[in-house]
């Protein structure tokens, strides 16, 4: 049997479909994947990346420098920022390509990156940039390196609330495959809605490695058919009076985010039962913790379905897509949600009727056991 021809550069060669790489390397590969998708759709785009290092994204700039030749082949420029807010302002400027004569490309997609405290200090720039909007052939993803466990920070931190305060949609990937899939969806969402899209990158995921599929055609973007784009669209423009930009952001932009999330199913039921009696909603690393808890309890997918368990995996954590969330609760007697926060690096569990917060592995597994027992009692009744 002939051996596969593999090399260290496979993670950046777009003719390679299955690759082994780290989370940091997946974030380097993402803009190349977006450039290849644009090229296949007849768009002559370029990319711009700027930010400021800080764990868990402390090695992102190093990985970008090492991939300089691959980035150049795809017209992607990497310019590290003097600090996070100046980098955000530079990425904001990349969305203005096409607003003035002399543009050499159809649009520029941008990536901003920073550690959680860098998100805090850059909020003014992020608010202004998100209010201004994005290019219809550009789009921006804002990578937030969150350190829930305070492993290499002076404070434990998370960025969802900061992004939400700027009215930036937030995606929370669970795996490295999600890094590429939600990254592509994030760029498309940004172009459609005119919003910057926050992207959560916690240390447990970005510092891991996995074999994933990197195919430019893997994600099929669906344009919503239940949302009418307002006259003039939602993209960046000039002139743009501040109050008009505010009206657009709080109104049609948020409606566009919801419509795009519905059409492309960011959130979905990954395990279902008929009938379903206990529903659990989980996002990001907490989703993997949930599946590990069930495995540790010896509950297979088939047994979970027999118990009446439904698992709803949330990728777009803010704003939560309402239709899918309501559908996931249909026929369930109880719905729990699980999440990870900077208040605790452990997973917290919340029941719809009674709030239970478990911050240690034994208690966390105990809550999963109680959930299974509740399923059994419900089935018996």
C-alpha positions as CSV (number, residue, x, y, z in Angstrom):
1,X,0.0,0.0,0.0
2,X,1.4,3.4,-1.0
3,X,2.0,5.9,1.8
4,X,0.4,9.3,1.7
5,X,2.7,12.2,0.7
6,X,2.7,14.4,3.7
7,X,4.8,17.4,4.8
8,X,5.1,20.0,7.6
9,X,3.5,22.6,5.3
10,X,0.3,20.6,4.7
11,X,-1.5,22.7,7.2
12,X,-1.2,25.7,4.9
13,X,-1.5,24.0,1.5
14,X,-5.0,24.4,0.3
15,X,-4.9,21.4,-2.0
16,X,-4.8,19.3,1.2
17,X,-8.2,18.4,2.6
18,X,-7.4,16.6,5.8
19,X,-4.8,18.2,8.0
20,X,-3.3,17.9,11.5
21,X,-2.7,21.2,13.1
22,X,-3.0,23.2,16.4
23,X,-5.6,25.8,17.2
24,X,-3.2,28.6,16.6
25,X,-2.4,27.2,13.1
26,X,-6.1,26.7,12.4
27,X,-6.5,30.5,12.9
28,X,-3.6,31.1,10.4
29,X,-5.3,28.7,7.9
30,X,-8.7,30.4,8.2
31,X,-8.0,33.5,6.2
32,X,-6.4,31.5,3.4
33,X,-9.5,29.3,3.3
34,X,-11.7,32.5,3.0
35,X,-9.5,33.8,0.2
36,X,-9.8,30.5,-1.7
37,X,-13.6,30.6,-1.3
38,X,-13.8,34.1,-2.6
39,X,-11.6,33.2,-5.6
40,X,-13.9,30.3,-6.4
41,X,-16.9,32.7,-6.4
42,X,-15.2,35.2,-8.7
43,X,-14.3,37.7,-6.0
44,X,-10.8,39.4,-6.0
45,X,-10.4,39.9,-2.3
46,X,-7.5,40.4,0.0
47,X,-7.0,39.9,3.8
48,X,-5.7,42.1,6.6
49,X,-4.7,40.8,10.1
50,X,-3.7,43.0,13.0
51,X,-3.7,42.7,16.8
52,X,-1.5,42.4,19.8
53,X,-0.2,39.2,21.3
54,X,-1.3,37.8,24.7
55,X,-1.9,34.2,25.9
56,X,-3.7,32.1,24.9
57,X,-3.1,33.9,21.5
58,X,0.5,34.6,22.5
59,X,2.0,32.6,19.6
60,X,-0.5,33.7,16.9
61,X,1.8,36.4,15.5
62,X,4.7,34.0,15.5
63,X,2.7,31.5,13.5
64,X,1.6,34.2,11.1
65,X,5.2,35.3,10.6
66,X,6.3,31.7,9.9
67,X,3.5,31.4,7.3
68,X,4.4,34.7,5.7
69,X,5.0,33.1,2.2
70,X,1.7,31.3,2.3
71,X,-0.1,34.5,3.4
72,X,1.5,36.5,0.6
73,X,0.4,33.9,-2.0
74,X,-3.2,34.7,-0.9
75,X,-2.9,38.5,-0.7
76,X,-3.1,38.5,3.0
77,X,-1.1,41.2,4.9
78,X,-0.2,40.8,8.6
79,X,0.7,44.0,10.4
80,X,1.0,43.6,14.2
81,X,-0.4,46.5,16.2
82,X,1.4,48.7,18.6
83,X,-1.5,47.9,20.9
84,X,-4.9,46.3,20.6
85,X,-7.0,49.4,20.0
86,X,-4.7,50.8,17.3
87,X,-4.8,47.3,15.7
88,X,-8.7,47.4,15.8
89,X,-8.6,50.9,14.2
90,X,-6.4,49.6,11.4
91,X,-8.8,46.6,10.8
92,X,-11.6,49.1,10.8
93,X,-9.8,51.0,8.0
94,X,-9.5,47.8,5.9
95,X,-13.3,47.9,5.5
96,X,-13.2,51.2,3.9
97,X,-11.6,49.8,0.7
98,X,-14.1,50.4,-2.1
99,X,-15.5,53.6,-0.5
100,X,-13.1,55.7,-2.4
101,X,-11.7,55.6,-6.0
102,X,-8.6,53.5,-6.7
103,X,-9.4,50.2,-5.0
104,X,-7.4,47.3,-6.3
105,X,-9.5,44.6,-4.9
106,X,-13.3,43.9,-4.4
107,X,-13.0,43.9,-0.7
108,X,-10.7,43.1,2.3
109,X,-11.7,40.6,5.0
110,X,-10.1,41.4,8.3
111,X,-9.0,39.6,11.5
112,X,-8.4,41.4,14.8
113,X,-6.9,39.5,17.7
114,X,-6.2,40.2,21.3
115,X,-6.2,38.8,24.8
116,X,-9.3,39.3,26.9
117,X,-8.0,42.4,28.7
118,X,-7.1,43.7,25.3
119,X,-10.7,43.3,24.3
120,X,-11.6,45.4,27.4
121,X,-9.2,48.2,26.6
122,X,-10.2,48.3,22.9
123,X,-14.0,48.6,23.5
124,X,-14.2,52.2,22.2
125,X,-12.5,51.2,18.9
126,X,-14.6,48.0,18.7
127,X,-17.8,50.0,19.3
128,X,-17.0,52.6,16.6
129,X,-15.9,50.0,14.1
130,X,-18.9,47.8,14.6
131,X,-21.2,50.8,14.4
132,X,-19.6,51.9,11.1
133,X,-20.0,48.4,9.6
134,X,-18.1,46.1,7.3
135,X,-17.6,45.9,3.5
136,X,-20.1,43.6,1.6
137,X,-17.0,41.7,0.2
138,X,-14.9,42.1,3.4
139,X,-16.1,41.2,6.9
140,X,-14.3,41.1,10.2
141,X,-13.7,38.5,12.9
142,X,-12.5,39.6,16.3
143,X,-10.5,36.9,18.0
144,X,-10.7,37.1,21.9
145,X,-8.1,35.0,23.7
146,X,-9.9,34.1,27.0
147,X,-8.2,32.6,30.0
148,X,-11.0,31.3,32.2
149,X,-8.6,29.5,34.5
150,X,-6.2,32.5,34.9
151,X,-3.3,30.2,34.0
152,X,-1.3,33.1,32.5
153,X,-3.2,36.2,33.5
154,X,-3.5,38.5,36.4
155,X,-7.3,38.2,36.3
156,X,-9.6,35.5,35.1
157,X,-11.5,36.9,32.1
158,X,-14.1,36.2,29.4
159,X,-15.1,38.5,26.5
160,X,-18.7,37.7,25.6
161,X,-20.2,40.5,27.7
162,X,-17.8,43.0,26.3
163,X,-18.6,42.0,22.7
164,X,-22.4,42.0,23.5
165,X,-22.1,45.5,24.9
166,X,-20.8,46.6,21.5
167,X,-23.6,44.7,19.8
168,X,-21.2,42.3,18.2
169,X,-22.4,38.8,17.6
170,X,-20.3,36.1,19.4
171,X,-19.5,32.6,18.3
172,X,-18.0,30.1,20.7
173,X,-16.3,27.1,19.0
174,X,-16.0,23.8,20.8
175,X,-13.4,22.1,18.5
176,X,-10.7,22.9,16.0
177,X,-13.1,21.9,13.2
178,X,-15.4,24.6,14.6
179,X,-12.6,27.1,14.3
180,X,-12.7,26.7,10.5
181,X,-16.4,26.1,10.1
182,X,-17.5,29.0,12.4
183,X,-14.8,31.2,11.0
184,X,-16.1,30.8,7.5
185,X,-19.7,31.3,8.8
186,X,-18.5,34.3,10.8
187,X,-17.1,36.1,7.8
188,X,-20.3,35.5,5.9
189,X,-22.4,36.7,8.8
190,X,-20.2,39.8,9.1
191,X,-20.6,40.6,5.4
192,X,-24.4,40.0,5.5
193,X,-25.2,41.9,8.7
194,X,-22.5,44.6,8.5
195,X,-21.4,43.6,12.1
196,X,-18.0,42.6,13.4
197,X,-18.2,39.1,14.8
198,X,-16.6,38.1,18.1
199,X,-14.8,34.7,18.1
200,X,-14.0,33.1,21.5
201,X,-10.7,31.3,21.7
202,X,-10.0,29.8,25.1
203,X,-6.7,28.2,26.1
204,X,-8.0,24.6,26.3
205,X,-9.0,24.7,22.6
206,X,-6.5,27.1,20.9
207,X,-3.6,25.2,22.5
208,X,-4.9,21.7,21.5
209,X,-4.2,19.9,18.2
210,X,-6.4,17.7,16.0
211,X,-6.9,16.2,12.6
212,X,-9.6,18.2,10.8
213,X,-11.1,18.7,7.4
214,X,-10.0,21.9,5.5
215,X,-12.1,22.0,2.4
216,X,-13.1,25.4,0.9
217,X,-16.4,23.8,-0.2
218,X,-17.3,22.2,3.1
219,X,-19.5,25.1,4.3
220,X,-22.5,26.1,2.2
221,X,-23.7,29.6,2.9
222,X,-27.5,30.1,2.7
223,X,-28.9,33.6,2.2
224,X,-32.0,34.2,4.4
225,X,-35.4,34.4,2.6
226,X,-37.3,35.8,5.7
227,X,-35.4,39.1,5.9
228,X,-35.7,42.1,3.7
229,X,-32.5,44.1,3.3
230,X,-33.3,47.8,3.9
231,X,-32.7,50.4,1.2
232,X,-28.9,51.2,1.1
233,X,-28.1,47.9,2.7
234,X,-26.2,47.4,6.0
235,X,-22.6,47.9,4.9
236,X,-20.1,50.6,5.8
237,X,-20.7,54.0,4.1
238,X,-19.8,57.6,4.0
239,X,-21.2,60.0,5.1
240,X,-22.9,58.2,7.9
241,X,-24.5,60.3,10.7
242,X,-23.9,58.7,14.1
243,X,-27.6,58.5,15.1
244,X,-28.5,56.9,11.7
245,X,-25.7,54.3,12.3
246,X,-27.1,53.7,15.8
247,X,-30.6,53.1,14.4
248,X,-29.3,50.7,11.8
249,X,-27.2,48.8,14.4
250,X,-30.0,48.3,16.9
251,X,-32.6,47.6,14.3
252,X,-32.0,45.9,10.9
253,X,-28.4,44.8,11.7
254,X,-29.6,42.7,14.7
255,X,-32.5,41.4,12.6
256,X,-30.1,40.4,9.9
257,X,-27.9,38.5,12.4
258,X,-31.0,36.6,13.6
259,X,-32.1,35.8,10.1
260,X,-28.6,34.6,9.0
261,X,-28.3,32.4,12.1
262,X,-31.7,30.8,11.4
263,X,-30.9,30.1,7.8
264,X,-27.4,28.7,8.4
265,X,-28.2,26.8,11.6
266,X,-25.4,27.9,13.8
267,X,-27.1,26.2,16.7
268,X,-28.4,22.6,16.3
269,X,-29.7,19.6,18.1
270,X,-26.8,17.1,18.0
271,X,-28.5,14.3,20.0
272,X,-32.3,13.8,20.0
273,X,-34.8,11.4,21.5
274,X,-38.4,10.7,20.7
275,X,-39.9,11.7,23.0
276,X,-37.4,14.0,24.6
277,X,-37.9,14.6,28.3
278,X,-34.7,16.3,29.4
279,X,-33.0,19.0,27.3
280,X,-29.4,20.2,27.8
281,X,-28.1,23.3,26.0
282,X,-24.3,23.6,25.9
283,X,-21.7,25.8,24.1
284,X,-18.0,25.8,23.5
285,X,-15.8,23.7,25.7
286,X,-18.7,23.0,28.0
287,X,-20.3,21.0,25.2
288,X,-17.2,18.7,25.2
289,X,-17.4,18.6,29.0
290,X,-21.0,17.4,28.8
291,X,-20.2,14.7,26.3
292,X,-17.3,13.6,28.5
293,X,-19.5,13.5,31.6
294,X,-22.0,11.2,29.8
295,X,-19.1,9.0,28.6
296,X,-17.7,8.8,32.2
297,X,-21.1,7.7,33.4
298,X,-21.2,5.0,30.8
299,X,-24.1,6.5,28.9
300,X,-23.8,5.9,25.2
301,X,-25.8,7.9,22.6
302,X,-28.2,5.1,22.2
303,X,-28.8,4.9,26.0
304,X,-29.1,8.6,26.2
305,X,-31.8,8.5,23.5
306,X,-33.6,5.7,25.4
307,X,-33.5,7.9,28.5
308,X,-35.1,10.8,26.6
309,X,-32.1,13.1,26.5
310,X,-31.8,16.0,24.0
311,X,-28.6,17.9,23.5
312,X,-28.7,21.3,21.8
313,X,-25.2,22.7,20.8
314,X,-25.1,26.5,20.7
315,X,-22.4,28.1,18.5
316,X,-23.8,31.7,18.3
317,X,-24.0,32.5,22.0
318,X,-25.1,36.1,21.5
319,X,-27.6,37.0,20.3
320,X,-29.1,33.6,21.0
321,X,-31.2,32.5,18.0
322,X,-34.7,32.3,19.5
323,X,-36.5,30.0,17.1
324,X,-34.0,27.2,17.4
325,X,-33.7,27.6,21.2
326,X,-37.5,27.4,21.6
327,X,-37.7,24.3,19.3
328,X,-35.0,22.6,21.3
329,X,-37.2,22.8,24.4
330,X,-40.3,21.4,22.7
331,X,-41.7,18.5,24.7
332,X,-38.9,18.7,27.3
333,X,-40.0,18.7,30.9
334,X,-36.7,20.3,32.0
335,X,-34.1,22.2,30.1
336,X,-30.6,22.7,31.5
337,X,-27.8,24.8,30.1
338,X,-24.1,24.3,30.7
339,X,-21.4,26.9,30.2
340,X,-17.8,27.8,31.2
341,X,-17.1,31.2,32.6
342,X,-14.2,33.2,33.9
343,X,-15.8,33.0,37.4
344,X,-14.8,29.3,37.3
345,X,-12.8,27.3,34.9
346,X,-15.2,24.4,35.6
347,X,-18.5,23.8,33.9
348,X,-21.6,25.4,35.5
349,X,-25.0,23.8,35.1
350,X,-28.3,25.7,35.2
351,X,-31.8,24.1,35.4
352,X,-34.8,26.0,34.1
353,X,-36.6,25.8,37.4
354,X,-33.8,25.7,40.0
355,X,-30.4,27.2,39.5
356,X,-27.6,24.8,40.4
357,X,-24.0,25.9,40.1
358,X,-21.4,23.2,40.4
359,X,-17.7,24.2,40.3
360,X,-15.9,21.0,40.9
361,X,-15.6,17.9,38.8
362,X,-17.3,15.6,41.4
363,X,-20.3,17.9,41.8
364,X,-20.4,18.4,38.1
365,X,-20.6,14.7,37.4
366,X,-23.1,14.3,40.2
367,X,-25.4,16.8,38.4
368,X,-25.1,14.8,35.2
369,X,-26.0,11.7,37.2
370,X,-29.0,13.4,38.7
371,X,-30.1,14.4,35.2
372,X,-29.9,10.8,34.0
373,X,-31.9,9.7,37.1
374,X,-34.5,12.3,36.4
375,X,-34.8,11.0,32.8
376,X,-35.3,7.5,34.2
377,X,-38.1,8.6,36.6
378,X,-39.7,10.6,33.8
379,X,-39.7,7.6,31.5
380,X,-41.1,5.4,34.3
381,X,-44.0,7.9,34.8
